[in-house]
Structures are given as structure tokens and as C-alpha cells.
């Protein structure tokens, strides 16, 4: 679990080679966030959270290949498989007006303009033209709905009340 002020930005999904390199799945909008000298909180599946500095990072397949200070062997890297990576919120620039961090959207209740419950935002992903919000409702007729983050669909986002109001287009 993250401390107050920490944001989940990735996960260690594997190891690479014998020198402690880590395969990382990024949850950040831009992989540029992962830069050398970045300080990360690393929370393993089992064990205590530690603070590590990024030594190097490069694109690798669908994710990143990262080296952390103090992780110098395959065994040390294997012990971190599945670990969550956090960054201090204060290191991120404020979003522009009308923009939100993805983590702020996860968990919002999604309602139509007529107050019909659609579900909760479970995930966000990028496409070439716009973000897409994945809305889950295990009790609904459709358990998963993909909503494009465009003004004609997303009518209002109110973080204070935890509600996203939408206009469902034909076929959604």
C-alpha cells in the first residue's frame, strides 16, 4: 500500500540477464518519467518497502528495462518480481485545467446524465488519439464498457464527489 503522497507508477514484471536488470510495466502516461537518478519507493509482494534510485532505463518490448542502485544480481532482481513502484506526488507537474492524473480517475462512479449507474472506472489506457476509460460493473448487463475520453462522451468529472458523468453513444 502506498503512503500518502505516493503514486503507483509501475510494476516489476520480470528480470533480464544476470546483473540485476528489471523488466518494468509502466503505468505512467509517459515512459520519460522513468529517468536516471529518479528516486522510487519499491514495495515487494513480501517484505518492507525500500527507496531506490534509478541507474539506467531503456525501452524494452512493451515495457522498460531498468537498473536500480543496490540491485546488482539476478537473485536480488528476482526477489523484486511483482513489486510495485511508487513516486512522490510532489515530483509530478500539476495537470492542465480539465486534465486529470489517471490514478485520480480509478474508482470514480460512472453515471449517465440521467443518473443511471454504469459502473466504476477500473483502468485507463492510451490510444493514438485519446485515452480510454475501462468501466466495470459486475452486476450490470455488460460487465465492461470502454469509454473514449472525448467531450461528447465524458460530460463531467467531479473528483470531490467521486463521480464521472457520461453520455453513452449508440453502441457503447
Secondary structure as UniProt FT lines:
FT   TURN            4..5
FT   STRAND          6..16
FT   TURN            17..20
FT   STRAND          21..26
FT   HELIX           31..33
FT   TURN            36..37
FT   STRAND          39..43
FT   STRAND          50..60
FT   TURN            61..62
FT   STRAND          63..68
FT   TURN            69..70
FT   HELIX           74..78
FT   TURN            79..82
FT   STRAND          84..88
FT   HELIX           89..91
FT   TURN            97..98
FT   HELIX           102..105
FT   TURN            106..107
FT   STRAND          109..112
FT   TURN            113..114
FT   STRAND          117..126
FT   STRAND          131..136
FT   TURN            138..139
FT   STRAND          144..148
FT   TURN            151..153
FT   STRAND          154..158
FT   TURN            159..162
FT   STRAND          163..166
FT   TURN            170..171
//
